[in-house]
Amino acid sequence: MSDTTHLEETLAHLTRQVEELSDVIARQDREIAVLTRRVEMLMNREAERELDQGGTVPLADQKPPHW
């Protein structure tokens, strides 16, 4: 096998790997965006629930007292 053929095969293999990794990263980016929105929604829902139960204004960013 010539050096040129070997380099072309290696380049094709690496190109395919980069494309596959790009697809994985794009999918993970979409999943992270969905999960982030869900966590924000759940935090808002919990804050509203705490407020409805007569608590003070919830401060979700505060660490628990035992930290």
VOPA-114078 format. One record per atom (N, C-alpha, C): residue number from 1; atom name; y, x, z. Coordinates in steps of 0.001 Angstrom, whole numbers. Last residue first. Layout:
N
<i:NUM | at:CA | py:Y | px:X | pz:Z>
...
// end
This chain:
67
<i:67 | at:N | py:23162 | px:-24526 | pz:55561>
<i:67 | at:CA | py:23223 | px:-23346 | pz:54687>
<i:67 | at:C | py:24221 | px:-22387 | pz:55178>
<i:66 | at:N | py:23258 | px:-26880 | pz:56993>
<i:66 | at:CA | py:22316 | px:-25845 | pz:57448>
<i:66 | at:C | py:22325 | px:-24601 | pz:56580>
<i:65 | at:N | py:25009 | px:-28617 | pz:55650>
<i:65 | at:CA | py:25466 | px:-27895 | pz:56835>
<i:65 | at:C | py:24526 | px:-26775 | pz:57288>
<i:64 | at:N | py:24765 | px:-28136 | pz:52057>
<i:64 | at:CA | py:24391 | px:-28821 | pz:53281>
<i:64 | at:C | py:24804 | px:-27983 | pz:54504>
<i:63 | at:N | py:27682 | px:-27372 | pz:50120>
<i:63 | at:CA | py:26339 | px:-27027 | pz:50561>
<i:63 | at:C | py:26035 | px:-27826 | pz:51814>
<i:62 | at:N | py:29460 | px:-29488 | pz:47875>
<i:62 | at:CA | py:29335 | px:-28821 | pz:49155>
<i:62 | at:C | py:27881 | px:-28522 | pz:49480>
<i:61 | at:N | py:29527 | px:-30993 | pz:45596>
<i:61 | at:CA | py:29577 | px:-29543 | pz:45429>
<i:61 | at:C | py:29392 | px:-28785 | pz:46752>
<i:60 | at:N | py:29644 | px:-33626 | pz:46278>
<i:60 | at:CA | py:28362 | px:-33112 | pz:45788>
<i:60 | at:C | py:28347 | px:-31604 | pz:45672>
<i:59 | at:N | py:30945 | px:-35338 | pz:48513>
<i:59 | at:CA | py:31345 | px:-34074 | pz:47910>
<i:59 | at:C | py:30078 | px:-33351 | pz:47482>
<i:58 | at:N | py:31761 | px:-38752 | pz:48776>
<i:58 | at:CA | py:30750 | px:-37683 | pz:48695>
<i:58 | at:C | py:31307 | px:-36453 | pz:47994>
<i:57 | at:N | py:33838 | px:-40201 | pz:51081>
<i:57 | at:CA | py:33773 | px:-39799 | pz:49683>
<i:57 | at:C | py:32804 | px:-38628 | pz:49584>
<i:56 | at:N | py:31669 | px:-41537 | pz:53620>
<i:56 | at:CA | py:32932 | px:-41001 | pz:53135>
<i:56 | at:C | py:32778 | px:-40643 | pz:51669>
<i:55 | at:N | py:29732 | px:-44571 | pz:53528>
<i:55 | at:CA | py:29968 | px:-43160 | pz:53807>
<i:55 | at:C | py:31347 | px:-42746 | pz:53336>
<i:54 | at:N | py:29008 | px:-47100 | pz:52897>
<i:54 | at:CA | py:30022 | px:-46904 | pz:53915>
<i:54 | at:C | py:30268 | px:-45461 | pz:54286>
<i:53 | at:N | py:27405 | px:-47403 | pz:50806>
<i:53 | at:CA | py:26776 | px:-47537 | pz:52121>
<i:53 | at:C | py:27760 | px:-47234 | pz:53247>
<i:52 | at:N | py:28963 | px:-46748 | pz:48641>
<i:52 | at:CA | py:28694 | px:-48167 | pz:48891>
<i:52 | at:C | py:28094 | px:-48399 | pz:50273>
<i:51 | at:N | py:28742 | px:-43975 | pz:48758>
<i:51 | at:CA | py:30038 | px:-44591 | pz:49027>
<i:51 | at:C | py:29864 | px:-46074 | pz:49352>
<i:50 | at:N | py:26083 | px:-43647 | pz:48009>
<i:50 | at:CA | py:26523 | px:-43190 | pz:49326>
<i:50 | at:C | py:27845 | px:-43851 | pz:49709>
<i:49 | at:N | py:26237 | px:-44668 | pz:45398>
<i:49 | at:CA | py:25365 | px:-45303 | pz:46390>
<i:49 | at:C | py:25788 | px:-44916 | pz:47800>
<i:48 | at:N | py:27954 | px:-42833 | pz:44174>
<i:48 | at:CA | py:28362 | px:-44238 | pz:44284>
<i:48 | at:C | py:27533 | px:-44955 | pz:45347>
<i:47 | at:N | py:26312 | px:-40574 | pz:44338>
<i:47 | at:CA | py:27616 | px:-40569 | pz:44998>
<i:47 | at:C | py:28116 | px:-41995 | pz:45188>
<i:46 | at:N | py:24171 | px:-41391 | pz:42717>
<i:46 | at:CA | py:23946 | px:-41136 | pz:44141>
<i:46 | at:C | py:25265 | px:-41139 | pz:44903>
<i:45 | at:N | py:25512 | px:-41532 | pz:40250>
<i:45 | at:CA | py:24866 | px:-42721 | pz:40806>
<i:45 | at:C | py:24640 | px:-42562 | pz:42312>
<i:44 | at:N | py:26266 | px:-38875 | pz:39911>
<i:44 | at:CA | py:27291 | px:-39914 | pz:40013>
<i:44 | at:C | py:26716 | px:-41177 | pz:40649>
<i:43 | at:N | py:23729 | px:-37718 | pz:39747>
<i:43 | at:CA | py:24639 | px:-37307 | pz:40814>
<i:43 | at:C | py:25738 | px:-38348 | pz:41012>
<i:42 | at:N | py:22749 | px:-38969 | pz:37430>
<i:42 | at:CA | py:22079 | px:-39181 | pz:38711>
<i:42 | at:C | py:22976 | px:-38796 | pz:39883>
<i:41 | at:N | py:24547 | px:-37946 | pz:35522>
<i:41 | at:CA | py:24449 | px:-39382 | pz:35734>
<i:41 | at:C | py:23810 | px:-39670 | pz:37098>
<i:40 | at:N | py:23959 | px:-35210 | pz:35699>
<i:40 | at:CA | py:25307 | px:-35689 | pz:36015>
<i:40 | at:C | py:25285 | px:-37186 | pz:36316>
<i:39 | at:N | py:21300 | px:-35301 | pz:34820>
<i:39 | at:CA | py:21593 | px:-34834 | pz:36173>
<i:39 | at:C | py:22984 | px:-35314 | pz:36595>
<i:38 | at:N | py:21702 | px:-36190 | pz:32158>
<i:38 | at:CA | py:20928 | px:-36997 | pz:33104>
<i:38 | at:C | py:21216 | px:-36594 | pz:34554>
<i:37 | at:N | py:23153 | px:-34078 | pz:31045>
<i:37 | at:CA | py:23749 | px:-35415 | pz:31116>
<i:37 | at:C | py:23015 | px:-36286 | pz:32129>
<i:36 | at:N | py:21184 | px:-32085 | pz:31275>
<i:36 | at:CA | py:22467 | px:-31939 | pz:31962>
<i:36 | at:C | py:23150 | px:-33287 | pz:32109>
<i:35 | at:N | py:19216 | px:-33077 | pz:29556>
<i:35 | at:CA | py:18925 | px:-32949 | pz:30984>
<i:35 | at:C | py:20210 | px:-32806 | pz:31795>
<i:34 | at:N | py:20576 | px:-32875 | pz:27091>
<i:34 | at:CA | py:20099 | px:-34176 | pz:27578>
<i:34 | at:C | py:19868 | px:-34119 | pz:29084>
<i:33 | at:N | py:20991 | px:-30088 | pz:26983>
<i:33 | at:CA | py:22134 | px:-31004 | pz:26947>
<i:33 | at:C | py:21738 | px:-32382 | pz:27486>
<i:32 | at:N | py:18360 | px:-29170 | pz:26960>
<i:32 | at:CA | py:19230 | px:-28822 | pz:28085>
<i:32 | at:C | py:20428 | px:-29758 | pz:28130>
<i:31 | at:N | py:17527 | px:-30170 | pz:24459>
<i:31 | at:CA | py:16883 | px:-30629 | pz:25685>
<i:31 | at:C | py:17749 | px:-30339 | pz:26908>
<i:30 | at:N | py:19193 | px:-28694 | pz:22726>
<i:30 | at:CA | py:19282 | px:-30161 | pz:22758>
<i:30 | at:C | py:18676 | px:-30711 | pz:24050>
<i:29 | at:N | py:18262 | px:-26127 | pz:23323>
<i:29 | at:CA | py:19670 | px:-26451 | pz:23531>
<i:29 | at:C | py:19856 | px:-27968 | pz:23613>
<i:28 | at:N | py:15618 | px:-26284 | pz:22462>
<i:28 | at:CA | py:15885 | px:-26119 | pz:23886>
<i:28 | at:C | py:17341 | px:-26451 | pz:24212>
<i:27 | at:N | py:16074 | px:-26482 | pz:19685>
<i:27 | at:CA | py:15399 | px:-27572 | pz:20411>
<i:27 | at:C | py:15689 | px:-27484 | pz:21898>
<i:26 | at:N | py:17277 | px:-23989 | pz:19215>
<i:26 | at:CA | py:18008 | px:-25225 | pz:18903>
<i:26 | at:C | py:17392 | px:-26405 | pz:19645>
<i:25 | at:N | py:15181 | px:-22276 | pz:19954>
<i:25 | at:CA | py:16439 | px:-22236 | pz:20690>
<i:25 | at:C | py:17242 | px:-23510 | pz:20449>
<i:24 | at:N | py:13284 | px:-22932 | pz:17991>
<i:24 | at:CA | py:12971 | px:-23131 | pz:19406>
<i:24 | at:C | py:14266 | px:-23190 | pz:20224>
<i:23 | at:N | py:14633 | px:-22132 | pz:15666>
<i:23 | at:CA | py:14241 | px:-23534 | pz:15841>
<i:23 | at:C | py:13965 | px:-23852 | pz:17315>
<i:22 | at:N | py:14799 | px:-19393 | pz:16176>
<i:22 | at:CA | py:16027 | px:-20175 | pz:16027>
<i:22 | at:C | py:15738 | px:-21661 | pz:16223>
<i:21 | at:N | py:12119 | px:-18701 | pz:16077>
<i:21 | at:CA | py:12841 | px:-18589 | pz:17338>
<i:21 | at:C | py:14139 | px:-19386 | pz:17305>
<i:20 | at:N | py:11664 | px:-19135 | pz:13334>
<i:20 | at:CA | py:10923 | px:-19901 | pz:14332>
<i:20 | at:C | py:11627 | px:-19869 | pz:15686>
<i:19 | at:N | py:13410 | px:-17225 | pz:12223>
<i:19 | at:CA | py:13591 | px:-18649 | pz:11922>
<i:19 | at:C | py:12878 | px:-19526 | pz:12945>
<i:18 | at:N | py:12257 | px:-14886 | pz:13226>
<i:18 | at:CA | py:13636 | px:-15227 | pz:13591>
<i:18 | at:C | py:13894 | px:-16710 | pz:13332>
<i:17 | at:N | py:9748 | px:-14983 | pz:11948>
<i:17 | at:CA | py:9837 | px:-15031 | pz:13410>
<i:17 | at:C | py:11242 | px:-15429 | pz:13868>
<i:16 | at:N | py:10519 | px:-14717 | pz:9258>
<i:16 | at:CA | py:9835 | px:-15928 | pz:9704>
<i:16 | at:C | py:9920 | px:-16069 | pz:11221>
<i:15 | at:N | py:11584 | px:-12125 | pz:9377>
<i:15 | at:CA | py:12434 | px:-13250 | pz:8982>
<i:15 | at:C | py:11822 | px:-14564 | pz:9444>
<i:14 | at:N | py:9309 | px:-10642 | pz:10001>
<i:14 | at:CA | py:10418 | px:-10703 | pz:10956>
<i:14 | at:C | py:11358 | px:-11866 | pz:10651>
<i:13 | at:N | py:7823 | px:-11044 | pz:7614>
<i:13 | at:CA | py:7276 | px:-11435 | pz:8911>
<i:13 | at:C | py:8401 | px:-11601 | pz:9941>
<i:12 | at:N | py:9542 | px:-9909 | pz:5726>
<i:12 | at:CA | py:9162 | px:-11322 | pz:5613>
<i:12 | at:C | py:8642 | px:-11839 | pz:6953>
<i:11 | at:N | py:9584 | px:-7248 | pz:6652>
<i:11 | at:CA | py:10816 | px:-8026 | pz:6605>
<i:11 | at:C | py:10513 | px:-9522 | pz:6530>
<i:10 | at:N | py:6902 | px:-6566 | pz:6244>
<i:10 | at:CA | py:7472 | px:-6530 | pz:7589>
<i:10 | at:C | py:8740 | px:-7373 | pz:7657>
<i:9 | at:N | py:6773 | px:-6785 | pz:3459>
<i:9 | at:CA | py:5930 | px:-7628 | pz:4305>
<i:9 | at:C | py:6479 | px:-7702 | pz:5732>
<i:8 | at:N | py:8620 | px:-4792 | pz:2736>
<i:8 | at:CA | py:8849 | px:-6182 | pz:2325>
<i:8 | at:C | py:8024 | px:-7145 | pz:3176>
<i:7 | at:N | py:7389 | px:-2510 | pz:3770>
<i:7 | at:CA | py:8695 | px:-2925 | pz:4289>
<i:7 | at:C | py:8997 | px:-4384 | pz:3939>
<i:6 | at:N | py:5084 | px:-2469 | pz:2160>
<i:6 | at:CA | py:4964 | px:-2586 | pz:3618>
<i:6 | at:C | py:6284 | px:-3068 | pz:4227>
<i:5 | at:N | py:6241 | px:-2096 | pz:-336>
<i:5 | at:CA | py:5460 | px:-3306 | pz:-68>
<i:5 | at:C | py:5345 | px:-3536 | pz:1434>
<i:4 | at:N | py:7370 | px:442 | pz:62>
<i:4 | at:CA | py:8215 | px:-700 | pz:-277>
<i:4 | at:C | py:7501 | px:-2011 | pz:30>
<i:3 | at:N | py:5175 | px:2074 | pz:487>
<i:3 | at:CA | py:6153 | px:1905 | pz:1563>
<i:3 | at:C | py:7028 | px:679 | pz:1311>
<i:2 | at:N | py:2170 | px:587 | pz:-844>
<i:2 | at:CA | py:3363 | px:1430 | pz:-924>
<i:2 | at:C | py:4298 | px:1137 | pz:247>
<i:1 | at:N | py:-1163 | px:857 | pz:0>
<i:1 | at:CA | py:0 | px:0 | pz:0>
<i:1 | at:C | py:1233 | px:909 | pz:0>
// end
